[in-house]
Amino acid sequence: MEQKENNYFGSEKLGKLILKFAIPCILSLLIASLYNLVDQIFIGNGINYLANGATNVVFPITIIALAFSLLIGDGCAAFLSLCQGKGDKEHAHRSVATAIMFSVAIGVIITVVFVFIKEPVLWAFGATQGNIGYAREYFDYILIGLPFYIFANALNSVIRADGSPAFALITISVGCVMNIILDPIAIFVLHWGVTGAALATVAGQIVSAVLSVIYLFFPRTFKLQVKSFMPDFRLLGKICLLGISSFLTQLSIVVTIACMNNVLTKYGAMSEYGEDIPLTVLGIVMKVFQIVISVVVGIAAGSQPIIGYNCGAGNMARVRQLYKIIFIAEAAVGAVALICFECFPVQIIQIFGSGDALYLQFAAISFRIYLCTIILCCIQKATSIFLQALGKPALSMALSLLRDFVLSVPLILLLPLGMGLEGALLSAPIADAVSFVVGMLIMYFTLFSRKAKSRAEETNNK
């Protein structure tokens, strides 16, 4: 079975391979993104936009949890794919066991830490006097699900790399469907408010985690043994090194959101919109943006086993062709998204509940400015993931941090000094444009230049 799978990665048509592995990955990530969006839709329509603003304040907590799950899951998935390409069975099963133990430990630790620092964290992420009550209530129950959320998302990446993208999709889908069913019951029937929304989310996360555990008894390319669970910190270090790009990218998003939320409340209070409208609207814009990024990341991350195997096998011509196909696909996704955001911003925001004229006005401005360079952003993010799959975590990390931290944070803090709220919105387009150019230069010298091709040929000859 393993040899057949390896031959498949190395010889099957790339278009067919990408479709097989990317589509389930896209759907898995889209469904994962729906957890937060579903809450916002039902909260916005069943309670009010202040409660929606509260979920935006708590949202960075979920991203922090996701950062740790991707550190473990993406790192292990990349390592597992490289092991498959090299035929290294021993490190394959030990890496999965290491990921399991680390994800469980991290989940428990993070939950305990947040219990003790709840209040300062909520204010740091932009809570206002209008939404702090909702934020506390939502936060208390979301914490219960964090260990399950971390474990399920970490294992999801591993399951995909093991050659079972369909099961990876099932683990996330079942949990999300449960959330979608329970949300309206909890909010509209039982009248539990944001507590009900949070509990519905947690229930779905627990189910996803349980299904991930079940998969471990029926893997395809590795077999867990008692010795697999012997602690190996050197192996853990290798996994974390490969996953560090995903980890730091998510943490940088947390910092960016914290800065953005505080800037929005500060300059919003000085404007006609007030502090709650900008905070609520841009939170929704960012989550809609995450839907697009789920497709983008799904294409690139779903292709990781293909990239990792061919890179490990030294077939760099096939790797270059892979990048060209992915580049075109990501640009197409970005183009469709751009049309939607520029032409239908009001219709999109109204899905998440109604608001007054100022609310809709700021929503239209936010979508059209903040996401006007989304095509460049899509390609840049896919490039970062591609570099990670090539076993180049340093370059991948540098590219991710350039866009999501090095450029974004200073721009968010400085542009509003002279331009107010519009300055904060312009931070994303500028960061996208600069990081796109840098990403293209990195890929040229890493994969497409004459020197890069010569290095690949020398490696193959050896």
BELRA-V747116 format. One record per residue. N is the residue number from 0. PSI is psi in degrees with one decimal (NA if undefined). OMEGA is omega in degrees with one decimal (* if undefined). Layout:
BEGIN
n->[N/N]
psi->[PSI/PSI]
omega->[OMEGA/OMEGA]
END
This chain:
BEGIN
n->[0/1/2/3/4/5/6/7/8/9/10/11/12/13/14/15/16/17/18/19/20/21/22/23/24/25/26/27/28/29/30/31/32/33/34/35/36/37/38/39/40/41/42/43/44/45/46/47/48/49/50/51/52/53/54/55/56/57/58/59/60/61/62/63/64/65/66/67/68/69/70/71/72/73/74/75/76/77/78/79/80/81/82/83/84/85/86/87/88/89/90/91/92/93/94/95/96/97/98/99/100/101/102/103/104/105/106/107/108/109/110/111/112/113/114/115/116/117/118/119/120/121/122/123/124/125/126/127/128/129/130/131/132/133/134/135/136/137/138/139/140/141/142/143/144/145/146/147/148/149/150/151/152/153/154/155/156/157/158/159/160/161/162/163/164/165/166/167/168/169/170/171/172/173/174/175/176/177/178/179/180/181/182/183/184/185/186/187/188/189/190/191/192/193/194/195/196/197/198/199/200/201/202/203/204/205/206/207/208/209/210/211/212/213/214/215/216/217/218/219/220/221/222/223/224/225/226/227/228/229/230/231/232/233/234/235/236/237/238/239/240/241/242/243/244/245/246/247/248/249/250/251/252/253/254/255/256/257/258/259/260/261/262/263/264/265/266/267/268/269/270/271/272/273/274/275/276/277/278/279/280/281/282/283/284/285/286/287/288/289/290/291/292/293/294/295/296/297/298/299/300/301/302/303/304/305/306/307/308/309/310/311/312/313/314/315/316/317/318/319/320/321/322/323/324/325/326/327/328/329/330/331/332/333/334/335/336/337/338/339/340/341/342/343/344/345/346/347/348/349/350/351/352/353/354/355/356/357/358/359/360/361/362/363/364/365/366/367/368/369/370/371/372/373/374/375/376/377/378/379/380/381/382/383/384/385/386/387/388/389/390/391/392/393/394/395/396/397/398/399/400/401/402/403/404/405/406/407/408/409/410/411/412/413/414/415/416/417/418/419/420/421/422/423/424/425/426/427/428/429/430/431/432/433/434/435/436/437/438/439/440/441/442/443/444/445/446/447/448/449/450/451/452/453/454/455/456/457/458/459/460/461]
psi->[-44.3/-42.7/-40.3/-42.4/-40.6/-44.0/-35.9/-45.8/-35.3/-14.5/-22.9/154.8/136.5/-40.2/-43.1/-41.7/-46.9/-42.9/-43.2/-42.6/-28.9/-40.2/-49.5/-35.4/-43.5/-48.7/-39.0/-46.4/-37.1/-44.0/-39.1/-39.8/-28.8/-22.2/-51.0/-38.3/-40.2/-44.8/-44.7/-39.3/-48.3/-36.6/-43.1/-36.7/-25.3/-19.5/-93.0/174.5/-19.6/-40.8/-34.9/-39.6/-34.5/-38.4/-30.0/-32.6/-37.4/-21.2/-41.4/-26.8/-41.5/-37.4/-38.0/-45.2/-42.0/-35.5/-45.5/-36.5/-35.8/-32.5/-45.7/-51.9/-51.1/-38.2/-46.2/-40.0/-44.4/-42.2/-41.8/-41.1/-41.4/-38.3/-39.6/-41.7/-32.6/-8.9/26.5/89.6/-35.2/-51.2/-21.3/-54.2/-31.3/-33.3/-39.3/-44.4/-39.6/-41.8/-39.8/-51.2/-42.2/-38.9/-38.7/-46.5/-45.4/-40.6/-44.1/-43.8/-46.9/-42.4/-45.5/-42.5/-45.7/-27.2/-36.5/-15.1/25.1/-54.7/-53.0/-31.6/-44.5/-43.7/-35.8/-30.4/14.4/21.1/147.9/169.5/-26.8/-29.2/-0.4/-35.6/-46.4/-40.0/-43.6/-45.1/-46.3/-42.6/-44.5/-39.5/-29.9/-33.3/-33.9/-35.8/-7.4/-46.4/-39.5/-37.9/-45.2/-47.9/-48.0/-42.2/-35.0/-46.7/-27.4/-42.6/-40.9/-42.2/-40.9/-45.0/-24.6/-1.7/21.1/61.2/-30.1/-41.8/-35.6/-38.7/-41.2/-42.4/-38.3/-39.9/-46.7/-42.5/-41.0/-40.8/-41.0/-41.5/-43.7/-37.7/-42.9/-29.2/-56.5/-31.6/-46.4/-37.2/-48.2/-29.6/-51.9/-14.9/43.6/-1.1/-142.7/-25.4/-43.6/-41.8/-42.9/-43.7/-36.1/-41.0/-45.9/-41.3/-43.0/-39.0/-38.9/-43.3/-42.8/-40.7/-41.6/-43.2/-34.9/-39.6/-42.2/-39.0/-33.5/-16.7/-10.4/50.8/169.8/-42.9/4.1/160.6/115.8/137.0/171.6/-42.3/-17.9/-29.3/9.4/126.2/132.1/95.4/-24.5/-41.6/-39.8/-39.6/-39.9/-41.1/-46.5/-34.3/-40.5/-25.6/-1.3/-31.0/-48.8/-40.7/-52.2/-31.2/-45.6/-41.8/-36.6/-32.7/-38.1/-46.6/-42.5/-44.7/-41.9/-45.9/-45.0/-45.8/-42.7/-36.7/-40.7/-42.2/-36.9/-54.5/-23.7/-38.4/-24.3/-5.3/179.8/-15.4/-22.7/177.6/-24.7/-34.3/-52.2/-40.1/-46.3/-46.6/-49.9/-28.6/-41.6/-42.1/-44.4/-36.2/-34.0/-40.8/-38.8/-28.6/-45.7/-43.9/-28.8/-39.9/-44.6/-51.2/-36.2/-40.5/-47.6/-47.1/-35.5/-26.4/-4.4/-45.1/-34.6/-45.8/-48.7/-42.5/-49.5/-32.6/-45.2/-32.4/-3.3/15.1/74.0/-24.3/-39.2/-34.6/-41.9/-40.7/-37.6/-45.3/-39.3/-43.5/-44.6/-40.0/-48.6/-42.5/-42.4/-38.4/-38.1/-42.3/-46.0/-37.3/-43.4/-43.8/-42.4/-43.7/-44.6/-45.2/-33.4/-30.9/-28.4/44.1/-39.9/-42.2/-37.4/-46.8/-30.9/-15.9/-28.5/18.7/164.9/164.0/174.3/-175.4/-38.7/-38.9/-48.0/-34.8/-46.0/-32.1/-44.6/-44.1/-42.8/-48.7/-44.0/-31.4/-52.6/-31.8/22.2/-17.7/33.1/-26.5/-46.5/-38.9/-42.2/-46.2/-41.1/-43.8/-37.7/-37.1/-41.4/-43.8/-37.2/-42.4/-37.2/-42.7/-25.6/-3.9/29.7/69.7/-30.8/-46.3/-41.0/-45.6/-43.5/-42.1/-41.2/-46.9/-29.6/-47.2/-48.8/-7.7/-59.9/-42.2/-46.5/-48.9/-50.8/-38.9/-40.6/-38.1/-32.4/-42.1/-38.5/-17.3/-34.6/-14.7/-3.1/-143.6/-36.5/-30.8/-41.5/-39.1/-31.9/-11.5/-38.9/-48.7/-39.8/-44.9/-39.1/-45.8/-46.9/-45.9/-29.7/-47.0/-44.9/-41.6/-40.8/-37.3/-41.9/-46.1/-34.6/-49.7/-20.9/-33.9/-31.9/-15.9/161.7/-37.9/-41.1/-41.0/-36.1/-42.0/-42.0/-39.3/-38.8/-39.1/-41.0/-38.3/-31.9/NA]
omega->[-177.9/-179.1/178.2/179.6/-179.6/177.0/179.6/178.8/-172.8/-173.3/-177.6/178.4/-174.3/179.9/179.6/179.1/-178.0/178.7/-177.1/-174.1/-176.8/-176.3/176.2/178.6/177.3/-178.7/178.5/-178.5/177.0/-179.8/176.9/178.8/-178.5/178.7/-178.3/-179.0/179.3/177.0/-177.1/180.0/-177.6/177.9/-179.1/-179.5/-175.8/180.0/176.1/-176.2/174.9/176.5/175.3/176.1/179.5/177.9/176.3/177.9/-178.5/-176.1/178.9/177.4/177.9/179.9/176.4/177.6/178.8/179.1/-179.6/179.2/178.9/174.2/-178.2/-173.4/-179.9/178.3/179.5/-180.0/178.9/180.0/179.5/179.1/177.6/177.5/179.3/178.9/-178.8/-177.0/-178.0/-176.4/-175.1/-178.9/180.0/-176.8/178.8/179.0/179.5/178.7/178.0/178.8/179.4/-177.3/-177.0/-178.7/177.7/-178.4/-178.7/-179.6/179.8/-177.3/-178.2/-179.4/-179.6/-179.5/-177.7/176.6/-174.6/-177.5/-175.6/-171.9/179.1/179.7/-178.8/178.6/179.3/-179.3/169.0/177.7/177.2/177.8/-178.7/-174.6/-174.0/179.5/176.6/-177.7/178.5/-177.8/-179.0/-177.8/-175.5/-175.7/176.7/179.8/-178.2/-175.3/-174.6/179.6/179.1/179.3/180.0/-178.3/-177.0/-178.7/176.4/-179.7/179.9/178.0/-179.7/-179.9/177.5/-179.2/178.8/177.8/-180.0/-178.2/-179.4/179.1/176.6/177.6/-178.8/-176.9/179.3/-175.3/-177.0/178.5/-179.4/178.2/177.5/178.6/-179.0/179.9/-174.5/-178.1/-178.7/177.8/-177.5/-174.9/-172.5/-178.1/-177.9/178.7/179.1/176.4/-177.3/174.9/178.4/178.8/179.9/-179.2/176.6/177.9/-178.8/179.8/178.5/179.8/179.1/179.3/178.5/179.4/179.8/178.8/177.5/177.6/-179.9/-178.6/-175.8/177.5/-177.1/-179.8/-176.2/-171.4/176.4/177.9/-178.4/178.4/178.4/-178.5/178.7/-173.6/172.5/-177.4/178.5/-174.2/175.4/177.7/176.3/178.2/178.6/178.5/-178.7/178.7/179.6/-179.5/-173.5/179.2/178.3/-178.8/-176.9/176.1/179.8/178.8/178.2/176.0/177.8/179.5/179.7/179.7/179.2/178.4/-178.5/-179.6/-179.7/176.4/-179.6/179.5/-179.4/-176.1/174.7/179.1/179.7/-176.0/178.8/-175.9/-175.4/-174.0/-174.8/-179.1/179.0/-179.8/-178.2/-175.9/-176.3/173.9/177.7/178.4/-179.0/-179.6/173.1/175.3/179.2/175.9/178.3/-179.0/176.2/177.1/-179.0/-179.8/179.7/178.3/-176.7/-178.4/177.2/179.4/-176.6/179.1/179.7/179.6/-176.9/-179.4/-177.1/175.3/178.3/179.9/177.9/-178.8/-172.8/176.1/177.6/177.6/178.4/177.9/175.9/-178.5/179.5/-180.0/-179.3/178.9/-178.6/-179.1/-178.6/178.5/179.7/177.0/-179.8/-179.4/178.3/179.9/-179.1/179.0/-179.6/-175.7/-179.5/-174.9/-172.8/-177.3/-178.4/179.2/179.8/-177.0/-178.0/174.2/-175.3/179.1/-176.9/176.6/-178.6/-175.8/179.1/178.4/-179.3/179.1/-179.7/177.5/-180.0/179.1/-175.6/179.6/-172.9/179.6/-172.1/-174.6/-175.4/178.4/-174.7/177.0/179.1/179.9/-179.9/-178.6/-178.9/-178.4/176.7/178.4/178.6/179.4/179.2/178.6/177.6/179.7/177.2/-177.0/178.7/-174.8/-178.3/178.9/178.7/-179.8/-179.0/-179.3/179.1/-177.4/179.5/-177.7/-168.5/-179.1/-173.9/179.5/-171.2/-174.0/177.5/-180.0/178.3/-176.9/-172.5/-175.5/179.6/-179.7/-180.0/-173.8/179.6/-175.8/-179.8/176.2/177.7/-179.6/-178.6/-178.0/-177.4/179.7/179.9/179.2/179.3/-175.5/-177.8/-176.9/176.5/179.8/179.6/179.4/179.3/177.0/179.2/-178.1/179.1/-176.8/-179.8/-168.7/-168.0/-179.4/179.5/179.9/179.8/179.3/178.1/178.0/-179.4/179.5/177.9/178.8/-180.0/-179.5/179.2/*]
END
